[in-house]
Amino acid sequence: MLGDLHDPRLMYLKAALLLTAGLLASAGILVESLTVRTGFLLAVAVICFCRLYYFLFYVIEKYIDPSYRFAGLWSVVGYLWRRRG
């Protein structure tokens, strides 16, 4: 498997690629259905997923369980699965 990114230039490149992919996907959705409703629902979905990401990686680590460090989404899933009892 690939290791963690350590080069800041590659991290910026990854962020730029993610931004580009998100913008292109959003533009594709809006081209398919150019309505205010579609634009509003797309914006709500993006905001909600961003807030969920913030919760999973910041709120849990800083406020709920400061001793736990997540390594990615599968790490969060495993953590939540183990705590469900």
PEURUR-V207295 format. One record per residue. PSI is psi in degrees with one decimal (NA if undefined). BURIAL is # if it has 9 or more other C-alpha atoms within 8 Angstrom, else .. Layout:
PSI,BURIAL  PSI,BURIAL
This chain:
161.7,.  146.3,.  -177.9,.  151.5,.  134.6,.  -20.2,.  118.0,.  -33.1,.  -40.1,.  -33.3,#  -43.0,#  -39.7,.  -43.7,.  -43.9,.  -42.1,.  -40.3,.  -39.9,.  -42.5,.  -44.8,.  -46.0,.  -42.0,.  -42.4,.  -42.5,.  -41.3,.  -43.2,.  -42.9,#  -40.3,.  -41.7,.  -44.7,#  -32.6,#  -38.2,.  -36.9,.  84.2,.  82.1,#  159.1,.  -39.3,.  -46.7,.  -44.5,#  -42.7,#  -47.4,.  -37.7,.  -44.0,#  -43.3,.  -43.7,.  -45.5,.  -47.0,.  -43.4,.  -42.5,.  -36.1,.  -42.9,.  -37.3,.  -44.2,.  -44.4,.  -45.5,#  -49.2,#  -37.8,#  -16.5,#  -53.9,#  -46.7,#  -46.1,#  -39.7,#  -31.6,.  -35.8,.  -48.7,.  82.5,.  -16.5,#  -12.0,.  137.2,.  125.1,.  147.1,#  1.6,.  -178.2,.  -39.1,.  -32.4,.  -42.1,#  -44.1,#  -45.9,.  -42.9,.  -48.3,.  -35.4,.  -42.7,.  -29.2,.  -3.8,.  -15.8,.  NA,.
